[in-house]
Amino acid sequence: MNTTNTQNLEKTSVVQNISRYILGLFLTTAGISHLTWSRTEFLAQVPPWIPVNADLVVLLSGVVEIALGLSLILLFKYRIQVGWIVAAFFVLVFPGNIAQLVEHRNAFGLNTELARWLRLPFQPVLILVALWSTGAWHSWRAK
């Protein structure tokens, strides 16, 4: 692959960059909320089969979300790698959304079966936004 094609691969549009910043702010804010005002709400999403203290899971996932959010915003040079890591994180936390549904746990205003079901499709959307906004998907497809 020549240098021109590599440079084109590495470019992301203004819309992608804005989306990446918004996702980064979303993750950073969510991470802070894990540690503060929404800590109890996040406990409802920790599956009971996780062999670690649920509060520790909430705290650690909050720290990871802050790190990922800031990485999306600040590590432009590594945005493709960060995009894959963020997408993997969204896959790894998806069982928490499923646990909230099957355990009938109310949190974040999701206090009906319908509301908990309707939330599930948003996780794949977050995965796609992470891959698209960072150029990770385009980079992978081009190889």
N, CA, C and O atoms as a GROMACS GRO file, in nm:
protein
  572
    1MET      N    1   0.086  -0.117   0.000
    1MET     CA    2   0.000   0.000   0.000
    1MET      C    3   0.090   0.123   0.000
    1MET      O    4   0.184   0.131   0.078
    2ASN      N    5   0.060   0.218  -0.087
    2ASN     CA    6   0.145   0.337  -0.091
    2ASN      C    7   0.106   0.437   0.017
    2ASN      O    8   0.002   0.422   0.082
    3THR      N    9   0.189   0.538   0.034
    3THR     CA   10   0.170   0.637   0.140
    3THR      C   11   0.040   0.713   0.125
    3THR      O   12  -0.027   0.740   0.225
    4THR      N   13   0.001   0.747   0.002
    4THR     CA   14  -0.122   0.822  -0.019
    4THR      C   15  -0.243   0.743   0.030
    4THR      O   16  -0.329   0.798   0.098
    5ASN      N   17  -0.249   0.614  -0.004
    5ASN     CA   18  -0.360   0.531   0.042
    5ASN      C   19  -0.361   0.516   0.194
    5ASN      O   20  -0.467   0.517   0.256
    6THR      N   21  -0.242   0.504   0.254
    6THR     CA   22  -0.232   0.493   0.399
    6THR      C   23  -0.282   0.621   0.463
    6THR      O   24  -0.354   0.616   0.563
    7GLN      N   25  -0.246   0.736   0.408
    7GLN     CA   26  -0.291   0.862   0.465
    7GLN      C   27  -0.442   0.876   0.452
    7GLN      O   28  -0.507   0.923   0.545
    8ASN      N   29  -0.499   0.834   0.339
    8ASN     CA   30  -0.644   0.842   0.323
    8ASN      C   31  -0.715   0.750   0.421
    8ASN      O   32  -0.823   0.783   0.472
    9LEU      N   33  -0.655   0.633   0.448
    9LEU     CA   34  -0.712   0.540   0.543
    9LEU      C   35  -0.717   0.600   0.683
    9LEU      O   36  -0.811   0.575   0.759
   10GLU      N   37  -0.616   0.678   0.716
   10GLU     CA   38  -0.605   0.731   0.850
   10GLU      C   39  -0.693   0.852   0.873
   10GLU      O   40  -0.711   0.894   0.988
   11LYS      N   41  -0.749   0.911   0.768
   11LYS     CA   42  -0.832   1.029   0.784
   11LYS      C   43  -0.973   0.989   0.825
   11LYS      O   44  -1.029   0.890   0.778
   12THR      N   45  -1.029   1.070   0.913
   12THR     CA   46  -1.169   1.055   0.949
   12THR      C   47  -1.237   1.188   0.922
   12THR      O   48  -1.175   1.294   0.930
   13SER      N   49  -1.364   1.181   0.891
   13SER     CA   50  -1.439   1.302   0.858
   13SER      C   51  -1.468   1.384   0.982
   13SER      O   52  -1.450   1.338   1.095
   14VAL      N   53  -1.513   1.505   0.960
   14VAL     CA   54  -1.552   1.592   1.071
   14VAL      C   55  -1.665   1.527   1.151
   14VAL      O   56  -1.664   1.531   1.274
   15VAL      N   57  -1.760   1.467   1.082
   15VAL     CA   58  -1.872   1.401   1.150
   15VAL      C   59  -1.822   1.283   1.234
   15VAL      O   60  -1.868   1.263   1.346
   16GLN      N   61  -1.729   1.206   1.180
   16GLN     CA   62  -1.672   1.096   1.258
   16GLN      C   63  -1.599   1.149   1.381
   16GLN      O   64  -1.613   1.094   1.491
   17ASN      N   65  -1.520   1.255   1.363
   17ASN     CA   66  -1.446   1.312   1.476
   17ASN      C   67  -1.540   1.364   1.583
   17ASN      O   68  -1.518   1.340   1.702
   18ILE      N   69  -1.644   1.435   1.543
   18ILE     CA   70  -1.743   1.485   1.640
   18ILE      C   71  -1.809   1.368   1.711
   18ILE      O   72  -1.828   1.372   1.833
   19SER      N   73  -1.844   1.264   1.637
   19SER     CA   74  -1.906   1.145   1.697
   19SER      C   75  -1.811   1.079   1.796
   19SER      O   76  -1.853   1.034   1.902
   20ARG      N   77  -1.683   1.074   1.761
   20ARG     CA   78  -1.583   1.016   1.851
   20ARG      C   79  -1.572   1.097   1.980
   20ARG      O   80  -1.565   1.041   2.089
   21TYR      N   81  -1.572   1.230   1.968
   21TYR     CA   82  -1.566   1.316   2.086
   21TYR      C   83  -1.691   1.297   2.173
   21TYR      O   84  -1.681   1.289   2.295
   22ILE      N   85  -1.807   1.292   2.110
   22ILE     CA   86  -1.932   1.273   2.186
   22ILE      C   87  -1.930   1.138   2.258
   22ILE      O   88  -1.967   1.129   2.375
   23LEU      N   89  -1.886   1.033   2.188
   23LEU     CA   90  -1.876   0.901   2.251
   23LEU      C   91  -1.776   0.906   2.366
   23LEU      O   92  -1.799   0.847   2.472
   24GLY      N   93  -1.666   0.975   2.345
   24GLY     CA   94  -1.566   0.989   2.451
   24GLY      C   95  -1.622   1.062   2.573
   24GLY      O   96  -1.596   1.022   2.686
   25LEU      N   97  -1.698   1.168   2.549
   25LEU     CA   98  -1.760   1.241   2.660
   25LEU      C   99  -1.864   1.155   2.730
   25LEU      O  100  -1.876   1.157   2.853
   26PHE      N  101  -1.941   1.080   2.651
   26PHE     CA  102  -2.041   0.990   2.707
   26PHE      C  103  -1.975   0.887   2.799
   26PHE      O  104  -2.020   0.866   2.911
   27LEU      N  105  -1.868   0.824   2.751
   27LEU     CA  106  -1.799   0.723   2.832
   27LEU      C  107  -1.736   0.784   2.956
   27LEU      O  108  -1.744   0.726   3.065
   28THR      N  109  -1.674   0.900   2.941
   28THR     CA  110  -1.611   0.965   3.056
   28THR      C  111  -1.716   0.999   3.162
   28THR      O  112  -1.695   0.976   3.281
   29THR      N  113  -1.828   1.055   3.118
   29THR     CA  114  -1.936   1.091   3.211
   29THR      C  115  -1.995   0.966   3.276
   29THR      O  116  -2.019   0.964   3.396
   30ALA      N  117  -2.017   0.862   3.196
   30ALA     CA  118  -2.070   0.737   3.251
   30ALA      C  119  -1.973   0.679   3.353
   30ALA      O  120  -2.014   0.629   3.458
   31GLY      N  121  -1.844   0.686   3.322
   31GLY     CA  122  -1.743   0.634   3.416
   31GLY      C  123  -1.744   0.710   3.547
   31GLY      O  124  -1.736   0.650   3.654
   32ILE      N  125  -1.753   0.842   3.538
   32ILE     CA  126  -1.760   0.923   3.660
   32ILE      C  127  -1.887   0.889   3.739
   32ILE      O  128  -1.885   0.883   3.862
   33SER      N  129  -1.996   0.866   3.667
   33SER     CA  130  -2.122   0.833   3.737
   33SER      C  131  -2.113   0.696   3.805
   33SER      O  132  -2.180   0.674   3.906
   34HIS      N  133  -2.030   0.604   3.752
   34HIS     CA  134  -2.008   0.476   3.819
   34HIS      C  135  -1.950   0.499   3.959
   34HIS      O  136  -1.981   0.428   4.054
   35LEU      N  137  -1.865   0.600   3.967
   35LEU     CA  138  -1.793   0.624   4.092
   35LEU      C  139  -1.870   0.714   4.187
   35LEU      O  140  -1.834   0.727   4.304
   36THR      N  141  -1.977   0.778   4.138
   36THR     CA  142  -2.045   0.879   4.219
   36THR      C  143  -2.196   0.859   4.217
   36THR      O  144  -2.248   0.766   4.280
   37TRP      N  145  -2.267   0.946   4.146
   37TRP     CA  146  -2.412   0.958   4.159
   37TRP      C  147  -2.493   0.838   4.110
   37TRP      O  148  -2.607   0.823   4.154
   38SER      N  149  -2.442   0.754   4.024
   38SER     CA  150  -2.520   0.640   3.972
   38SER      C  151  -2.466   0.505   4.016
   38SER      O  152  -2.500   0.401   3.959
   39ARG      N  153  -2.382   0.507   4.116
   39ARG     CA  154  -2.317   0.383   4.159
   39ARG      C  155  -2.418   0.273   4.193
   39ARG      O  156  -2.401   0.159   4.152
   40THR      N  157  -2.522   0.307   4.266
   40THR     CA  158  -2.624   0.209   4.303
   40THR      C  159  -2.699   0.158   4.181
   40THR      O  160  -2.729   0.039   4.172
   41GLU      N  161  -2.728   0.247   4.088
   41GLU     CA  162  -2.798   0.207   3.965
   41GLU      C  163  -2.716   0.105   3.887
   41GLU      O  164  -2.770   0.008   3.834
   42PHE      N  165  -2.586   0.128   3.879
   42PHE     CA  166  -2.501   0.036   3.803
   42PHE      C  167  -2.490  -0.102   3.869
   42PHE      O  168  -2.463  -0.201   3.801
   43LEU      N  169  -2.511  -0.109   3.998
   43LEU     CA  170  -2.510  -0.238   4.066
   43LEU      C  171  -2.616  -0.332   4.008
   43LEU      O  172  -2.597  -0.454   4.008
   44ALA      N  173  -2.726  -0.277   3.960
   44ALA     CA  174  -2.834  -0.358   3.903
   44ALA      C  175  -2.791  -0.428   3.774
   44ALA      O  176  -2.856  -0.522   3.730
   45GLN      N  177  -2.682  -0.382   3.715
   45GLN     CA  178  -2.639  -0.440   3.589
   45GLN      C  179  -2.529  -0.544   3.605
   45GLN      O  180  -2.489  -0.608   3.507
   46VAL      N  181  -2.480  -0.561   3.725
   46VAL     CA  182  -2.374  -0.661   3.746
   46VAL      C  183  -2.439  -0.798   3.757
   46VAL      O  184  -2.516  -0.822   3.850
   47PRO      N  185  -2.409  -0.887   3.664
   47PRO     CA  186  -2.470  -1.020   3.668
   47PRO      C  187  -2.434  -1.092   3.798
   47PRO      O  188  -2.321  -1.082   3.846
   48PRO      N  189  -2.529  -1.164   3.855
   48PRO     CA  190  -2.503  -1.231   3.983
   48PRO      C  191  -2.398  -1.342   3.972
   48PRO      O  192  -2.343  -1.384   4.074
   49TRP      N  193  -2.371  -1.391   3.852
   49TRP     CA  194  -2.274  -1.499   3.836
   49TRP      C  195  -2.129  -1.452   3.829
   49TRP      O  196  -2.038  -1.534   3.823
   50ILE      N  197  -2.108  -1.320   3.830
   50ILE     CA  198  -1.971  -1.267   3.829
   50ILE      C  199  -1.910  -1.297   3.967
   50ILE      O  200  -1.967  -1.257   4.069
   51PRO      N  201  -1.796  -1.366   3.972
   51PRO     CA  202  -1.740  -1.408   4.102
   51PRO      C  203  -1.657  -1.300   4.172
   51PRO      O  204  -1.560  -1.330   4.242
   52VAL      N  205  -1.695  -1.174   4.152
   52VAL     CA  206  -1.624  -1.062   4.213
   52VAL      C  207  -1.730  -0.973   4.279
   52VAL      O  208  -1.844  -0.967   4.232
   53ASN      N  209  -1.693  -0.906   4.385
   53ASN     CA  210  -1.783  -0.815   4.453
   53ASN      C  211  -1.843  -0.718   4.352
   53ASN      O  212  -1.771  -0.654   4.276
   54ALA      N  213  -1.976  -0.706   4.351
   54ALA     CA  214  -2.046  -0.623   4.252
   54ALA      C  215  -2.004  -0.477   4.260
   54ALA      O  216  -1.990  -0.412   4.156
   55ASP      N  217  -1.984  -0.424   4.380
   55ASP     CA  218  -1.943  -0.285   4.392
   55ASP      C  219  -1.805  -0.264   4.332
   55ASP      O  220  -1.779  -0.160   4.270
   56LEU      N  221  -1.716  -0.360   4.349
   56LEU     CA  222  -1.583  -0.351   4.289
   56LEU      C  223  -1.594  -0.352   4.136
   56LEU      O  224  -1.522  -0.278   4.068
   57VAL      N  225  -1.682  -0.434   4.083
   57VAL     CA  226  -1.704  -0.438   3.937
   57VAL      C  227  -1.750  -0.301   3.887
   57VAL      O  228  -1.702  -0.253   3.785
   58VAL      N  229  -1.843  -0.239   3.959
   58VAL     CA  230  -1.893  -0.107   3.920
   58VAL      C  231  -1.780  -0.005   3.923
   58VAL      O  232  -1.765   0.074   3.830
   59LEU      N  233  -1.700  -0.006   4.029
   59LEU     CA  234  -1.590   0.090   4.041
   59LEU      C  235  -1.485   0.068   3.932
   59LEU      O  236  -1.442   0.164   3.867
   60LEU      N  237  -1.445  -0.055   3.911
   60LEU     CA  238  -1.343  -0.084   3.809
   60LEU      C  239  -1.393  -0.052   3.668
   60LEU      O  240  -1.318   0.003   3.586
   61SER      N  241  -1.518  -0.086   3.640
   61SER     CA  242  -1.571  -0.056   3.507
   61SER      C  243  -1.582   0.095   3.488
   61SER      O  244  -1.568   0.144   3.376
   62GLY      N  245  -1.608   0.168   3.595
   62GLY     CA  246  -1.610   0.313   3.586
   62GLY      C  247  -1.473   0.370   3.551
   62GLY      O  248  -1.462   0.459   3.467
   63VAL      N  249  -1.371   0.319   3.615
   63VAL     CA  250  -1.234   0.363   3.586
   63VAL      C  251  -1.199   0.332   3.440
   63VAL      O  252  -1.139   0.414   3.370
   64VAL      N  253  -1.236   0.212   3.395
   64VAL     CA  254  -1.210   0.173   3.256
   64VAL      C  255  -1.285   0.266   3.160
   64VAL      O  256  -1.229   0.309   3.059
   65GLU      N  257  -1.410   0.296   3.190
   65GLU     CA  258  -1.487   0.386   3.103
   65GLU      C  259  -1.424   0.526   3.095
   65GLU      O  260  -1.419   0.586   2.988
   66ILE      N  261  -1.377   0.576   3.208
   66ILE     CA  262  -1.310   0.707   3.206
   66ILE      C  263  -1.186   0.701   3.118
   66ILE      O  264  -1.162   0.790   3.036
   67ALA      N  265  -1.106   0.596   3.135
   67ALA     CA  266  -0.983   0.582   3.055
   67ALA      C  267  -1.016   0.570   2.906
   67ALA      O  268  -0.949   0.631   2.823
   68LEU      N  269  -1.118   0.492   2.873
   68LEU     CA  270  -1.156   0.476   2.732
   68LEU      C  271  -1.211   0.605   2.675
   68LEU      O  272  -1.179   0.642   2.562
   69GLY      N  273  -1.295   0.674   2.752
   69GLY     CA  274  -1.352   0.800   2.705
   69GLY      C  275  -1.244   0.903   2.678
   69GLY      O  276  -1.244   0.970   2.574
   70LEU      N  277  -1.151   0.916   2.771
   70LEU     CA  278  -1.042   1.012   2.751
   70LEU      C  279  -0.951   0.970   2.635
   70LEU      O  280  -0.898   1.054   2.563
   71SER      N  281  -0.934   0.840   2.618
   71SER     CA  282  -0.852   0.791   2.506
   71SER      C  283  -0.917   0.826   2.372
   71SER      O  284  -0.848   0.864   2.278
   72LEU      N  285  -1.049   0.813   2.363
   72LEU     CA  286  -1.119   0.850   2.240
   72LEU      C  287  -1.099   0.997   2.207
   72LEU      O  288  -1.088   1.035   2.090
   73ILE      N  289  -1.094   1.080   2.310
   73ILE     CA  290  -1.081   1.224   2.290
   73ILE      C  291  -0.936   1.266   2.264
   73ILE      O  292  -0.909   1.349   2.177
   74LEU      N  293  -0.844   1.209   2.339
   74LEU     CA  294  -0.707   1.260   2.340
   74LEU      C  295  -0.606   1.183   2.255
   74LEU      O  296  -0.507   1.240   2.209
   75LEU      N  297  -0.630   1.056   2.233
   75LEU     CA  298  -0.530   0.973   2.163
   75LEU      C  299  -0.564   0.957   2.015
   75LEU      O  300  -0.584   0.845   1.967
   76PHE      N  301  -0.570   1.068   1.944
   76PHE     CA  302  -0.608   1.066   1.803
   76PHE      C  303  -0.519   0.972   1.721
   76PHE      O  304  -0.568   0.900   1.634
   77LYS      N  305  -0.392   0.973   1.749
   77LYS     CA  306  -0.297   0.891   1.674
   77LYS      C  307  -0.329   0.741   1.687
   77LYS      O  308  -0.299   0.663   1.596
   78TYR      N  309  -0.389   0.703   1.799
   78TYR     CA  310  -0.419   0.562   1.826
   78TYR      C  311  -0.568   0.533   1.819
   78TYR      O  312  -0.615   0.433   1.874
   79ARG      N  313  -0.644   0.620   1.752
   79ARG     CA  314  -0.790   0.608   1.755
   79ARG      C  315  -0.841   0.477   1.698
   79ARG      O  316  -0.943   0.426   1.744
   80ILE      N  317  -0.772   0.420   1.599
   80ILE     CA  318  -0.817   0.293   1.542
   80ILE      C  319  -0.807   0.182   1.646
   80ILE      O  320  -0.901   0.104   1.664
   81GLN      N  321  -0.694   0.174   1.714
   81GLN     CA  322  -0.677   0.074   1.819
   81GLN      C  323  -0.777   0.099   1.933
   81GLN      O  324  -0.838   0.005   1.984
   82VAL      N  325  -0.792   0.224   1.971
   82VAL     CA  326  -0.887   0.259   2.077
   82VAL      C  327  -1.029   0.221   2.036
   82VAL      O  328  -1.107   0.174   2.118
   83GLY      N  329  -1.062   0.242   1.909
   83GLY     CA  330  -1.195   0.206   1.860
   83GLY      C  331  -1.224   0.057   1.880
   83GLY      O  332  -1.334   0.020   1.922
   84TRP      N  333  -1.127  -0.027   1.849
   84TRP     CA  334  -1.146  -0.172   1.869
   84TRP      C  335  -1.158  -0.206   2.017
   84TRP      O  336  -1.237  -0.292   2.055
   85ILE      N  337  -1.079  -0.139   2.100
   85ILE     CA  338  -1.084  -0.165   2.245
   85ILE      C  339  -1.219  -0.122   2.302
   85ILE      O  340  -1.278  -0.194   2.383
   86VAL      N  341  -1.268  -0.006   2.261
   86VAL     CA  342  -1.398   0.043   2.308
   86VAL      C  343  -1.509  -0.052   2.262
   86VAL      O  344  -1.599  -0.084   2.339
   87ALA      N  345  -1.502  -0.096   2.136
   87ALA     CA  346  -1.602  -0.190   2.086
   87ALA      C  347  -1.600  -0.320   2.168
   87ALA      O  348  -1.705  -0.373   2.204
   88ALA      N  349  -1.480  -0.369   2.198
   88ALA     CA  350  -1.468  -0.491   2.280
   88ALA      C  351  -1.526  -0.468   2.420
   88ALA      O  352  -1.591  -0.557   2.475
   89PHE      N  353  -1.502  -0.352   2.476
   89PHE     CA  354  -1.558  -0.318   2.608
   89PHE      C  355  -1.710  -0.324   2.603
   89PHE      O  356  -1.773  -0.379   2.692
   90PHE      N  357  -1.769  -0.266   2.498
   90PHE     CA  358  -1.915  -0.267   2.487
   90PHE      C  359  -1.968  -0.410   2.474
   90PHE      O  360  -2.076  -0.441   2.525
   91VAL      N  361  -1.894  -0.496   2.408
   91VAL     CA  362  -1.933  -0.638   2.400
   91VAL      C  363  -1.924  -0.702   2.539
   91VAL      O  364  -2.013  -0.778   2.578
   92LEU      N  365  -1.818  -0.672   2.611
   92LEU     CA  366  -1.796  -0.735   2.742
   92LEU      C  367  -1.899  -0.693   2.847
   92LEU      O  368  -1.931  -0.771   2.937
   93VAL      N  369  -1.950  -0.571   2.837
   93VAL     CA  370  -2.047  -0.526   2.938
   93VAL      C  371  -2.192  -0.560   2.898
   93VAL      O  372  -2.284  -0.539   2.978
   94PHE      N  373  -2.212  -0.609   2.778
   94PHE     CA  374  -2.347  -0.642   2.733
   94PHE      C  375  -2.418  -0.745   2.823
   94PHE      O  376  -2.538  -0.733   2.843
   95PRO      N  377  -2.348  -0.844   2.877
   95PRO     CA  378  -2.416  -0.936   2.970
   95PRO      C  379  -2.481  -0.864   3.088
   95PRO      O  380  -2.578  -0.914   3.144
   96GLY      N  381  -2.428  -0.749   3.126
   96GLY     CA  382  -2.491  -0.671   3.233
   96GLY      C  383  -2.629  -0.623   3.193
   96GLY      O  384  -2.721  -0.623   3.275
   97ASN      N  385  -2.644  -0.582   3.068
   97ASN     CA  386  -2.775  -0.540   3.018
   97ASN      C  387  -2.872  -0.657   3.015
   97ASN      O  388  -2.989  -0.644   3.049
   98ILE      N  389  -2.820  -0.772   2.974
   98ILE     CA  390  -2.903  -0.892   2.970
   98ILE      C  391  -2.941  -0.934   3.112
   98ILE      O  392  -3.055  -0.974   3.137
   99ALA      N  393  -2.846  -0.925   3.205
   99ALA     CA  394  -2.874  -0.960   3.345
   99ALA      C  395  -2.983  -0.871   3.402
   99ALA      O  396  -3.070  -0.917   3.476
  100GLN      N  397  -2.977  -0.743   3.368
  100GLN     CA  398  -3.082  -0.653   3.418
  100GLN      C  399  -3.219  -0.696   3.367
  100GLN      O  400  -3.318  -0.687   3.439
  101LEU      N  401  -3.224  -0.743   3.243
  101LEU     CA  402  -3.350  -0.789   3.185
  101LEU      C  403  -3.397  -0.918   3.252
  101LEU      O  404  -3.510  -0.923   3.301
  102VAL      N  405  -3.314  -1.019   3.254
  102VAL     CA  406  -3.359  -1.151   3.303
  102VAL      C  407  -3.375  -1.155   3.454
  102VAL      O  408  -3.452  -1.236   3.506
  103GLU      N  409  -3.305  -1.068   3.525
  103GLU     CA  410  -3.319  -1.062   3.670
  103GLU      C  411  -3.428  -0.964   3.713
  103GLU      O  412  -3.457  -0.950   3.832
  104HIS      N  413  -3.490  -0.896   3.615
  104HIS     CA  414  -3.599  -0.801   3.640
  104HIS      C  415  -3.556  -0.690   3.737
  104HIS      O  416  -3.628  -0.655   3.829
  105ARG      N  417  -3.437  -0.637   3.713
  105ARG     CA  418  -3.383  -0.532   3.799
  105ARG      C  419  -3.415  -0.395   3.743
  105ARG      O  420  -3.391  -0.367   3.626
  106ASN      N  421  -3.468  -0.310   3.827
  106ASN     CA  422  -3.500  -0.173   3.787
  106ASN      C  423  -3.380  -0.083   3.811
  106ASN      O  424  -3.322  -0.083   3.920
  107ALA      N  425  -3.342  -0.009   3.710
  107ALA     CA  426  -3.234   0.090   3.722
  107ALA      C  427  -3.240   0.180   3.600
  107ALA      O  428  -3.280   0.137   3.491
  108PHE      N  429  -3.201   0.302   3.618
  108PHE     CA  430  -3.197   0.400   3.510
  108PHE      C  431  -3.334   0.420   3.443
  108PHE      O  432  -3.341   0.446   3.323
  109GLY      N  433  -3.440   0.406   3.519
  109GLY     CA  434  -3.573   0.422   3.464
  109GLY      C  435  -3.622   0.304   3.383
  109GLY      O  436  -3.731   0.307   3.327
  110LEU      N  437  -3.542   0.200   3.377
  110LEU     CA  438  -3.582   0.078   3.304
  110LEU      C  439  -3.656  -0.011   3.403
  110LEU      O  440  -3.600  -0.106   3.458
  111ASN      N  441  -3.783   0.020   3.424
  111ASN     CA  442  -3.859  -0.050   3.526
  111ASN      C  443  -3.973  -0.134   3.470
  111ASN      O  444  -4.065  -0.173   3.542
  112THR      N  445  -3.966  -0.162   3.340
  112THR     CA  446  -4.061  -0.255   3.278
  112THR      C  447  -3.983  -0.350   3.188
  112THR      O  448  -3.872  -0.321   3.145
  113GLU      N  449  -4.045  -0.463   3.160
  113GLU     CA  450  -3.981  -0.559   3.069
  113GLU      C  451  -3.957  -0.495   2.932
  113GLU      O  452  -3.851  -0.512   2.871
  114LEU      N  453  -4.057  -0.421   2.885
  114LEU     CA  454  -4.045  -0.357   2.754
  114LEU      C  455  -3.927  -0.259   2.752
  114LEU      O  456  -3.849  -0.259   2.657
  115ALA      N  457  -3.914  -0.178   2.853
  115ALA     CA  458  -3.804  -0.082   2.858
  115ALA      C  459  -3.669  -0.153   2.859
  115ALA      O  460  -3.576  -0.110   2.792
  116ARG      N  461  -3.659  -0.261   2.934
  116ARG     CA  462  -3.532  -0.335   2.939
  116ARG      C  463  -3.503  -0.404   2.806
  116ARG      O  464  -3.387  -0.412   2.765
  117TRP      N  465  -3.606  -0.452   2.740
  117TRP     CA  466  -3.588  -0.513   2.606
  117TRP      C  467  -3.545  -0.407   2.504
  117TRP      O  468  -3.456  -0.431   2.423
  118LEU      N  469  -3.609  -0.291   2.510
  118LEU     CA  470  -3.578  -0.186   2.412
  118LEU      C  471  -3.436  -0.131   2.427
  118LEU      O  472  -3.380  -0.076   2.333
  119ARG      N  473  -3.380  -0.147   2.544
  119ARG     CA  474  -3.244  -0.098   2.566
  119ARG      C  475  -3.140  -0.186   2.496
  119ARG      O  476  -3.036  -0.136   2.453
  120LEU      N  477  -3.167  -0.313   2.485
  120LEU     CA  478  -3.068  -0.407   2.432
  120LEU      C  479  -3.012  -0.369   2.294
  120LEU      O  480  -2.891  -0.381   2.274
  121PRO      N  481  -3.093  -0.324   2.199
  121PRO     CA  482  -3.038  -0.290   2.067
  121PRO      C  483  -2.941  -0.171   2.067
  121PRO      O  484  -2.869  -0.151   1.970
  122PHE      N  485  -2.940  -0.094   2.173
  122PHE     CA  486  -2.850   0.021   2.175
  122PHE      C  487  -2.704  -0.019   2.192
  122PHE      O  488  -2.615   0.057   2.152
  123GLN      N  489  -2.677  -0.136   2.250
  123GLN     CA  490  -2.538  -0.178   2.268
  123GLN      C  491  -2.471  -0.204   2.132
  123GLN      O  492  -2.358  -0.159   2.113
  124PRO      N  493  -2.535  -0.274   2.038
  124PRO     CA  494  -2.473  -0.287   1.906
  124PRO      C  495  -2.453  -0.151   1.838
  124PRO      O  496  -2.357  -0.133   1.764
  125VAL      N  497  -2.543  -0.057   1.862
  125VAL     CA  498  -2.527   0.077   1.804
  125VAL      C  499  -2.400   0.142   1.860
  125VAL      O  500  -2.324   0.204   1.785
  126LEU      N  501  -2.378   0.128   1.990
  126LEU     CA  502  -2.256   0.184   2.049
  126LEU      C  503  -2.131   0.118   1.991
  126LEU      O  504  -2.030   0.185   1.967
  127ILE      N  505  -2.137  -0.011   1.968
  127ILE     CA  506  -2.024  -0.082   1.907
  127ILE      C  507  -1.996  -0.027   1.767
  127ILE      O  508  -1.882   0.001   1.732
  128LEU      N  509  -2.102  -0.011   1.689
  128LEU     CA  510  -2.086   0.043   1.554
  128LEU      C  511  -2.032   0.186   1.555
  128LEU      O  512  -1.947   0.221   1.474
  129VAL      N  513  -2.081   0.268   1.646
  129VAL     CA  514  -2.032   0.406   1.655
  129VAL      C  515  -1.884   0.408   1.692
  129VAL      O  516  -1.807   0.487   1.636
  130ALA      N  517  -1.844   0.322   1.784
  130ALA     CA  518  -1.702   0.314   1.823
  130ALA      C  519  -1.615   0.277   1.703
  130ALA      O  520  -1.510   0.337   1.682
  131LEU      N  521  -1.658   0.180   1.626
  131LEU     CA  522  -1.579   0.135   1.511
  131LEU      C  523  -1.582   0.236   1.396
  131LEU      O  524  -1.480   0.258   1.330
  132TRP      N  525  -1.697   0.296   1.372
  132TRP     CA  526  -1.710   0.391   1.261
  132TRP      C  527  -1.640   0.524   1.293
  132TRP      O  528  -1.565   0.576   1.210
  133SER      N  529  -1.664   0.578   1.411
  133SER     CA  530  -1.613   0.712   1.443
  133SER      C  531  -1.461   0.716   1.454
  133SER      O  532  -1.400   0.822   1.436
  134THR      N  533  -1.400   0.604   1.482
  134THR     CA  534  -1.254   0.599   1.495
  134THR      C  535  -1.186   0.559   1.364
  134THR      O  536  -1.063   0.567   1.353
  135GLY      N  537  -1.264   0.517   1.267
  135GLY     CA  538  -1.207   0.469   1.141
  135GLY      C  539  -1.161   0.325   1.150
  135GLY      O  540  -1.101   0.273   1.055
  136ALA      N  541  -1.187   0.259   1.262
  136ALA     CA  542  -1.141   0.122   1.283
  136ALA      C  543  -1.204   0.026   1.183
  136ALA      O  544  -1.136  -0.061   1.127
  137TRP      N  545  -1.333   0.042   1.160
  137TRP     CA  546  -1.402  -0.047   1.066
  137TRP      C  547  -1.348  -0.028   0.924
  137TRP      O  548  -1.321  -0.125   0.853
  138HIS      N  549  -1.332   0.097   0.884
  138HIS     CA  550  -1.280   0.127   0.750
  138HIS      C  551  -1.138   0.073   0.733
  138HIS      O  552  -1.105   0.017   0.629
  139SER      N  553  -1.057   0.088   0.835
  139SER     CA  554  -0.919   0.038   0.831
  139SER      C  555  -0.917  -0.112   0.816
  139SER      O  556  -0.839  -0.166   0.737
  140TRP      N  557  -1.002  -0.182   0.891
  140TRP     CA  558  -1.007  -0.327   0.884
  140TRP      C  559  -1.055  -0.373   0.747
  140TRP      O  560  -1.000  -0.467   0.690
  141ARG      N  561  -1.158  -0.307   0.694
  141ARG     CA  562  -1.213  -0.344   0.564
  141ARG      C  563  -1.113  -0.320   0.452
  141ARG      O  564  -1.114  -0.392   0.352
  142ALA      N  565  -1.028  -0.221   0.467
  142ALA     CA  566  -0.931  -0.188   0.363
  142ALA      C  567  -0.814  -0.286   0.358
  142ALA      O  568  -0.741  -0.291   0.259
  143LYS      N  569  -0.796  -0.363   0.464
  143LYS     CA  570  -0.681  -0.455   0.468
  143LYS      C  571  -0.709  -0.585   0.402
  143LYS      O  572  -0.622  -0.672   0.398
   0.00000   0.00000   0.00000
